[in-house]
Amino acid sequence: MFKLLRKKDGMELIQAAILIALAVGLGIIFKSEITTFVNDTFESLDASNF
């Protein structure tokens, strides 16, 4: 019974690691687009005297 629980926890850990790696990979690929979006958003907020 405990072996099954341990195996399930290990799979969840692997799934979490894969999701984190995927998020980091997408962040690296789209870094310039994300940076441009954030800069444009803050510039528009600054221009509107928010």
Distance bins in CASP14 RR format, pairs under 12 A and 6 or more apart:
PFRMAT RR
TARGET T0000
AUTHOR 0000-0000-0000
RMODE 2
METHOD distances of the structure
MODEL  1
1 7 0 0 0 0 0 1 0 0 0 0 0
1 8 0 0 0 0 0 1 0 0 0 0 0
2 8 0 0 0 0 0 1 0 0 0 0 0
2 9 0 0 0 0 0 1 0 0 0 0 0
3 9 0 0 0 0 0 1 0 0 0 0 0
3 10 0 0 0 0 0 1 0 0 0 0 0
4 10 0 0 0 0 0 1 0 0 0 0 0
4 11 0 0 0 0 0 1 0 0 0 0 0
5 11 0 0 0 0 0 1 0 0 0 0 0
5 12 0 0 0 0 0 1 0 0 0 0 0
6 12 0 0 0 0 0 1 0 0 0 0 0
6 13 0 0 0 0 0 1 0 0 0 0 0
7 13 0 0 0 0 0 1 0 0 0 0 0
7 14 0 0 0 0 0 1 0 0 0 0 0
8 14 0 0 0 0 0 1 0 0 0 0 0
8 15 0 0 0 0 0 1 0 0 0 0 0
9 15 0 0 0 0 0 1 0 0 0 0 0
9 16 0 0 0 0 0 1 0 0 0 0 0
10 16 0 0 0 0 1 0 0 0 0 0 0
10 17 0 0 0 0 1 0 0 0 0 0 0
11 17 0 0 0 0 0 1 0 0 0 0 0
11 18 0 0 0 0 0 1 0 0 0 0 0
12 18 0 0 0 0 0 1 0 0 0 0 0
12 19 0 0 0 0 0 1 0 0 0 0 0
13 19 0 0 0 0 0 1 0 0 0 0 0
13 20 0 0 0 0 0 1 0 0 0 0 0
14 20 0 0 0 0 0 1 0 0 0 0 0
14 21 0 0 0 0 0 1 0 0 0 0 0
15 21 0 0 0 0 0 1 0 0 0 0 0
15 22 0 0 0 0 0 1 0 0 0 0 0
16 22 0 0 0 0 0 1 0 0 0 0 0
16 23 0 0 0 0 0 1 0 0 0 0 0
17 23 0 0 0 0 0 1 0 0 0 0 0
17 24 0 0 0 0 0 1 0 0 0 0 0
18 24 0 0 0 0 0 1 0 0 0 0 0
18 25 0 0 0 0 0 1 0 0 0 0 0
19 25 0 0 0 0 0 1 0 0 0 0 0
19 26 0 0 0 0 0 1 0 0 0 0 0
20 26 0 0 0 0 0 1 0 0 0 0 0
20 27 0 0 0 0 0 1 0 0 0 0 0
21 27 0 0 0 0 0 1 0 0 0 0 0
21 28 0 0 0 0 0 1 0 0 0 0 0
22 28 0 0 0 0 0 1 0 0 0 0 0
22 29 0 0 0 0 0 1 0 0 0 0 0
23 29 0 0 0 0 0 1 0 0 0 0 0
23 30 0 0 0 0 0 1 0 0 0 0 0
23 34 0 0 0 0 0 1 0 0 0 0 0
24 30 0 0 0 0 0 1 0 0 0 0 0
24 31 0 0 0 0 0 1 0 0 0 0 0
25 31 0 0 0 0 1 0 0 0 0 0 0
25 34 0 0 0 0 0 1 0 0 0 0 0
26 33 0 0 0 0 0 1 0 0 0 0 0
26 34 0 0 0 0 1 0 0 0 0 0 0
27 33 0 0 0 0 1 0 0 0 0 0 0
27 34 1 0 0 1 0 0 0 0 0 0 0
27 35 0 0 0 0 0 1 0 0 0 0 0
28 34 0 0 0 0 1 0 0 0 0 0 0
28 35 0 0 0 0 0 1 0 0 0 0 0
30 36 0 0 0 0 1 0 0 0 0 0 0
30 37 0 0 0 0 1 0 0 0 0 0 0
30 38 0 0 0 0 0 1 0 0 0 0 0
31 37 0 0 0 0 0 1 0 0 0 0 0
31 38 0 0 0 0 0 1 0 0 0 0 0
32 38 0 0 0 0 0 1 0 0 0 0 0
32 39 0 0 0 0 0 1 0 0 0 0 0
33 39 0 0 0 0 0 1 0 0 0 0 0
33 40 0 0 0 0 0 1 0 0 0 0 0
34 40 0 0 0 0 0 1 0 0 0 0 0
34 41 0 0 0 0 0 1 0 0 0 0 0
35 41 0 0 0 0 0 1 0 0 0 0 0
35 42 0 0 0 0 0 1 0 0 0 0 0
36 42 0 0 0 0 0 1 0 0 0 0 0
36 43 0 0 0 0 0 1 0 0 0 0 0
37 43 0 0 0 0 0 1 0 0 0 0 0
37 44 0 0 0 0 0 1 0 0 0 0 0
38 44 0 0 0 0 0 1 0 0 0 0 0
38 45 0 0 0 0 0 1 0 0 0 0 0
39 45 0 0 0 0 0 1 0 0 0 0 0
39 46 0 0 0 0 0 1 0 0 0 0 0
40 46 0 0 0 0 0 1 0 0 0 0 0
40 47 0 0 0 0 0 1 0 0 0 0 0
41 47 0 0 0 0 0 1 0 0 0 0 0
41 48 0 0 0 0 0 1 0 0 0 0 0
41 50 0 0 0 0 0 1 0 0 0 0 0
42 48 0 0 0 0 0 1 0 0 0 0 0
42 50 0 0 0 0 1 0 0 0 0 0 0
43 50 0 0 0 0 0 1 0 0 0 0 0
44 50 0 0 0 0 1 0 0 0 0 0 0
END
